[in-house]
Amino acid sequence: MVRKSIKYFISNTFFTIFFGGTISIWLFSNSCQAQNKADFFTPSPTLNNNRLVPLLAGEGVFYAGSMIGLNELWYKNYPRSSFHLFNDNKEWMQMDKLGHTLTAYTISRLTSALYRWSGIKQQPAAVYGTSLGMAFQTNIEIFDGFSSAWGFSIGDMIANTSGASIYLAQESAWGEQRIGLKISWHGTEYRQYRPDELGNNRLQESLKDYNGQTYWISVAIASFLPKGTKIPGWACLDFGYGAEGMIGAITNPPIYNGNGDQQFFDRYRKFFCSLDIDLTKIPTKSYALKTVFGAVSFIKIPMPTLEYSRRKFRFHILYF
């Protein structure tokens, strides 16, 4: 059975960001043929129906298509049930919940950027983008509620709402994102013990093995200092959370090595402090480059990092 959190992460991230972005860019390209190609990535200063109408049409087609596709790919293979709740708050030391929060934040940010690109003012664009992202995620949770394999998770909805709210609150209060959410990942030793649960290859491992994931709160330092500070706007101080030793959701199942001896893994939490770069705040006049920076800004850049775990500090020259 596909793990609920992995199904959610794949469906949200790949369907909305990758496929949705591809479809939207294709529609934009066709609708903007009359425009100067050099201006394509420049946000419209006023409402531009040549951008907005294809955007809304693409979103409608994508939204309906993704719901149908999600049902065909995931839910039709499992028995239906009456609507029910599912409490998974103790699983994976809450790493999956942070994944929900990051996904909600990222979808809200990217969707809002598309609305701003079409000429909608910043605050309405933030509201529309956040609302669309929450609608998509809520539909998935409702699907889960009617599936006997999973269930509607209140914890997931709290995480979804938190991620979207972090984005919208900052847009409302500051008109910018001073505190971002990011992720980093590295390979671990644990996949070999439960490849069905943690991934049969590196790609699956990057999605399914929470041991190698770290979630970050990234604070743009200069944003909280008086104007004129010499600290560049892109310089960030990040605080991270991770967990390790998990080969099962709540407890680890018995695992034996080639000699028949049982393997034991200590499940523990990890806390980090690191430097970082906010790519969206790097000065550039190229809107194409700004678009690329915005699209990948949810990825934490490897930097010197201080780790605290098992009541000890550990320094990493570069932490992935």
C-alpha positions as CSV (number, residue, x, y, z in Angstrom):
1,M,0.0,0.0,0.0
2,V,1.3,3.5,-0.9
3,R,1.9,5.5,2.2
4,K,-0.7,8.2,2.7
5,S,1.8,11.1,3.2
6,I,3.9,10.0,0.1
7,K,0.8,9.9,-2.0
8,Y,-0.1,13.3,-0.9
9,F,3.4,14.8,-1.4
10,I,3.7,13.3,-4.9
11,S,0.2,14.4,-6.0
12,N,0.5,18.0,-4.7
13,T,4.1,18.7,-5.7
14,F,4.3,17.0,-9.1
15,F,0.8,17.6,-10.3
16,T,0.5,21.2,-9.2
17,I,4.1,22.5,-9.7
18,F,5.5,20.4,-12.5
19,F,2.6,19.5,-14.7
20,G,0.6,22.6,-13.8
21,G,3.5,24.8,-14.5
22,T,4.2,23.1,-17.8
23,I,0.6,23.5,-19.0
24,S,0.4,27.1,-17.8
25,I,3.6,28.1,-19.5
26,W,2.4,26.5,-22.7
27,L,-0.9,28.4,-22.6
28,F,0.9,31.6,-21.7
29,S,3.3,31.2,-24.6
30,N,0.4,30.8,-27.1
31,S,-1.5,33.7,-25.7
32,C,1.4,36.1,-25.7
33,Q,2.7,35.5,-29.2
34,A,2.0,39.1,-30.1
35,Q,4.1,40.3,-27.2
36,N,7.8,41.1,-27.2
37,K,9.5,37.8,-26.1
38,A,11.9,39.8,-23.9
39,D,8.9,41.0,-21.9
40,F,7.3,37.6,-21.3
41,F,8.5,37.1,-17.7
42,T,7.9,40.7,-16.7
43,P,4.8,41.1,-14.5
44,S,2.1,43.2,-16.1
45,P,1.7,46.6,-14.3
46,T,-2.1,46.5,-15.0
47,L,-4.6,43.7,-15.4
48,N,-3.7,41.9,-18.7
49,N,-6.6,39.7,-20.0
50,N,-4.2,38.2,-22.6
51,R,-2.5,36.6,-19.6
52,L,-5.3,36.2,-17.1
53,V,-7.8,34.5,-19.3
54,P,-5.4,31.7,-20.4
55,L,-4.2,31.4,-16.8
56,L,-7.7,30.9,-15.5
57,A,-8.6,28.5,-18.3
58,G,-5.5,26.5,-17.7
59,E,-6.1,26.4,-14.0
60,G,-9.7,25.1,-14.6
61,V,-8.6,22.4,-17.0
62,F,-5.7,21.4,-14.8
63,Y,-7.8,21.4,-11.6
64,A,-10.5,19.2,-13.1
65,G,-8.0,17.0,-14.8
66,S,-5.8,16.5,-11.8
67,M,-8.8,15.5,-9.6
68,I,-9.9,12.9,-12.2
69,G,-6.3,11.7,-12.7
70,L,-5.7,11.5,-9.0
71,N,-8.8,9.3,-8.6
72,E,-7.7,7.1,-11.5
73,L,-4.1,6.8,-10.3
74,W,-4.7,6.3,-6.5
75,Y,-8.2,6.0,-5.2
76,K,-9.9,3.6,-7.6
77,N,-7.5,0.8,-6.6
78,Y,-8.7,0.9,-2.9
79,P,-12.2,0.2,-1.4
80,R,-14.5,3.1,-0.7
81,S,-15.9,3.7,2.7
82,S,-18.1,6.2,4.6
83,F,-16.3,9.4,5.4
84,H,-14.1,8.9,8.4
85,L,-11.1,10.5,10.2
86,F,-7.6,9.2,10.4
87,N,-5.2,10.2,13.2
88,D,-1.6,10.0,11.9
89,N,-0.1,12.7,14.1
90,K,2.4,10.4,15.8
91,E,3.8,9.0,12.5
92,W,7.3,9.7,11.3
93,M,8.1,12.0,14.2
94,Q,5.9,14.7,12.5
95,M,8.2,15.0,9.5
96,D,5.3,14.3,7.1
97,K,3.4,17.2,8.7
98,L,6.2,19.6,7.9
99,G,6.1,18.3,4.3
100,H,2.4,19.3,4.2
101,T,3.3,22.7,5.5
102,L,6.0,23.3,3.0
103,T,3.9,22.1,0.1
104,A,1.0,24.4,1.1
105,Y,3.4,27.3,1.4
106,T,5.1,26.7,-1.9
107,I,1.9,26.2,-3.9
108,S,0.5,29.4,-2.4
109,R,3.6,31.4,-3.3
110,L,4.0,30.1,-6.8
111,T,0.3,30.4,-7.7
112,S,0.2,33.9,-6.3
113,A,3.2,34.8,-8.5
114,L,1.3,33.7,-11.6
115,Y,-1.6,36.0,-10.6
116,R,0.8,38.9,-10.1
117,W,2.3,38.1,-13.5
118,S,-1.1,38.6,-15.1
119,G,-1.5,42.0,-13.5
120,I,-3.5,41.3,-10.4
121,K,-2.4,43.5,-7.5
122,Q,-0.3,41.9,-4.8
123,Q,-2.7,41.4,-2.0
124,P,-5.6,40.0,-4.1
125,A,-3.1,37.8,-5.9
126,A,-2.0,36.4,-2.6
127,V,-5.5,35.7,-1.5
128,Y,-6.5,34.0,-4.8
129,G,-3.3,32.0,-4.9
130,T,-3.7,30.8,-1.3
131,S,-7.3,30.0,-1.8
132,L,-6.7,27.9,-4.9
133,G,-3.9,26.0,-3.2
134,M,-6.1,25.3,-0.2
135,A,-9.0,24.1,-2.3
136,F,-6.8,21.7,-4.1
137,Q,-5.3,20.2,-0.9
138,T,-8.7,20.1,0.8
139,N,-10.1,18.1,-2.0
140,I,-7.4,15.5,-1.6
141,E,-8.0,15.2,2.1
142,I,-11.8,14.7,1.4
143,F,-10.9,11.9,-1.1
144,D,-8.8,10.4,1.7
145,G,-11.8,10.6,4.0
146,F,-13.8,8.4,1.7
147,S,-11.1,5.8,1.2
148,S,-10.7,2.8,3.5
149,A,-7.0,2.9,2.9
150,W,-6.6,6.3,4.5
151,G,-8.9,8.8,6.1
152,F,-9.4,12.5,6.6
153,S,-6.5,13.7,8.7
154,I,-7.1,16.8,10.9
155,G,-3.4,17.0,11.5
156,D,-2.8,17.2,7.7
157,M,-5.3,20.0,7.4
158,I,-3.8,21.9,10.2
159,A,-0.4,21.6,8.5
160,N,-1.9,22.6,5.1
161,T,-3.6,25.6,6.6
162,S,-0.4,26.6,8.5
163,G,1.7,26.6,5.4
164,A,-0.8,28.7,3.4
165,S,-1.3,31.1,6.4
166,I,2.5,31.6,6.8
167,Y,2.5,32.9,3.2
168,L,-0.6,35.0,3.3
169,A,0.1,36.6,6.7
170,Q,3.5,37.9,5.5
171,E,2.0,39.2,2.3
172,S,-0.6,41.0,4.3
173,A,1.7,42.4,7.0
174,W,4.9,43.1,5.1
175,G,4.1,42.8,1.4
176,E,7.0,40.3,1.1
177,Q,8.3,37.0,2.4
178,R,10.7,37.7,5.2
179,I,10.4,34.1,6.6
180,G,10.5,31.3,4.0
181,L,10.1,27.5,4.3
182,K,12.6,25.2,2.6
183,I,13.7,21.6,2.4
184,S,17.0,19.8,2.0
185,W,17.8,16.2,1.4
186,H,20.6,13.7,1.6
187,G,20.8,9.9,1.1
188,T,20.9,7.6,4.2
189,E,21.7,4.0,5.1
190,Y,18.1,3.1,6.0
191,R,16.6,2.5,2.5
192,Q,18.5,-0.8,2.2
193,Y,16.6,-2.2,5.2
194,R,13.1,-1.4,4.0
195,P,13.2,-0.5,0.3
196,D,9.4,-1.1,0.0
197,E,8.8,1.6,2.6
198,L,11.8,4.0,2.1
199,G,12.4,3.7,-1.7
200,N,13.7,1.2,-4.2
201,N,16.0,3.8,-5.8
202,R,17.4,7.3,-5.2
203,L,14.4,9.1,-6.7
204,Q,11.9,7.2,-4.5
205,E,14.2,7.6,-1.5
206,S,14.2,11.4,-1.9
207,L,10.4,11.3,-1.5
208,K,9.8,8.5,0.9
209,D,12.8,8.4,3.3
210,Y,12.1,11.1,5.9
211,N,15.5,10.3,7.5
212,G,17.3,12.2,4.8
213,Q,14.9,15.2,4.8
214,T,15.3,18.4,6.7
215,Y,12.7,21.2,6.9
216,W,13.9,24.8,7.4
217,I,12.6,28.1,8.5
218,S,14.6,30.7,6.6
219,V,14.8,34.2,8.0
220,A,16.0,37.1,5.8
221,I,18.1,38.9,8.4
222,A,18.2,42.4,6.8
223,S,14.4,42.4,6.6
224,F,14.2,42.8,10.4
225,L,17.0,45.4,10.7
226,P,16.9,49.1,10.2
227,K,17.2,50.4,6.6
228,G,20.8,51.0,5.5
229,T,22.2,47.9,7.2
230,K,25.2,46.4,5.4
231,I,23.9,42.9,5.6
232,P,22.7,42.0,2.1
233,G,19.0,41.3,1.7
234,W,19.6,37.8,0.4
235,A,21.5,36.7,3.6
236,C,19.5,34.3,5.7
237,L,19.7,32.5,9.1
238,D,17.9,29.2,8.9
239,F,16.6,26.9,11.7
240,G,16.0,23.3,10.7
241,Y,14.3,20.2,12.0
242,G,14.9,16.6,11.0
243,A,14.6,13.1,12.5
244,E,16.6,9.9,12.0
245,G,16.5,6.2,12.8
246,M,13.0,5.7,11.4
247,I,12.2,2.6,9.3
248,G,8.6,2.5,10.5
249,A,5.9,5.1,10.9
250,I,5.6,5.0,14.7
251,T,7.9,2.2,15.8
252,N,10.6,0.3,13.9
253,P,9.7,-3.3,12.9
254,P,12.3,-6.1,13.5
255,I,15.1,-6.0,11.0
256,Y,17.8,-8.7,10.7
257,N,21.2,-8.5,8.9
258,G,22.7,-11.2,6.8
259,N,24.0,-13.0,9.9
260,G,20.5,-13.3,11.4
261,D,21.3,-10.7,14.0
262,Q,18.6,-8.1,14.7
263,Q,19.3,-4.5,13.8
264,F,18.3,-1.8,16.2
265,F,18.0,1.9,15.2
266,D,17.6,4.7,17.7
267,R,14.9,7.1,16.7
268,Y,15.9,10.7,17.5
269,R,15.2,14.3,16.5
270,K,17.7,16.7,15.1
271,F,17.8,20.5,15.3
272,F,19.9,22.8,13.1
273,C,21.1,26.3,12.6
274,S,22.6,27.3,9.3
275,L,23.4,30.1,6.9
276,D,21.5,30.4,3.7
277,I,20.7,32.5,0.6
278,D,17.2,33.8,-0.3
279,L,17.4,33.5,-4.1
280,T,14.3,35.7,-4.5
281,K,16.2,38.7,-3.0
282,I,19.3,38.5,-5.2
283,P,19.4,41.8,-7.1
284,T,18.9,41.2,-10.9
285,K,17.1,43.1,-13.7
286,S,16.3,39.8,-15.5
287,Y,12.7,38.7,-14.8
288,A,13.5,35.4,-16.4
289,L,16.2,34.8,-13.8
290,K,13.9,36.0,-11.1
291,T,11.4,33.5,-12.3
292,V,13.9,30.7,-12.1
293,F,15.1,31.8,-8.6
294,G,11.5,31.9,-7.4
295,A,10.7,28.4,-8.7
296,V,13.6,26.8,-6.9
297,S,13.8,28.9,-3.7
298,F,12.1,26.2,-1.6
299,I,15.4,24.2,-1.8
300,K,17.9,24.9,1.0
301,I,21.4,25.7,-0.3
302,P,24.1,23.6,1.4
303,M,26.0,25.7,3.9
304,P,28.0,25.4,7.1
305,T,25.6,24.1,9.7
306,L,25.5,23.4,13.4
307,E,23.5,20.4,14.5
308,Y,22.1,19.5,17.9
309,S,21.0,15.9,18.5
310,R,21.4,13.2,21.1
311,R,22.4,16.0,23.6
312,K,25.4,16.8,21.5
313,F,26.5,19.5,19.1
314,R,28.0,18.6,15.7
315,F,29.4,20.9,13.0
316,H,29.0,20.3,9.3
317,I,31.2,22.2,6.9
318,L,28.4,21.7,4.3
319,Y,25.1,20.1,5.2
320,F,22.7,18.8,2.6
